[in-house]
Amino acid sequence: MKPINDKETQVVYLKERLNIFMEVLDSIDPEETDVEDIDRLIGMIDDIELKCEQFRNRG
């Protein structure tokens, strides 16, 4: 996958990732959530944070 360098594409990418995160978060039943679910959410946040850092360093 080639690097995303223009700001507009970066913002679209981040919005899409955040929307996916929100969909996963909305689908989780708090009564049935386990540690693996929480770890998956944390991993998604970590991936988004890493992408933000990459975009910041390219800009």
Secondary structure, DSSP 8 states (H G I E B T S, - for coil): -----SHHHHHHHHHHHHHHHHHHHHH--TTT--HHHHHHHHHHHHHHHHHHHHHHHH-
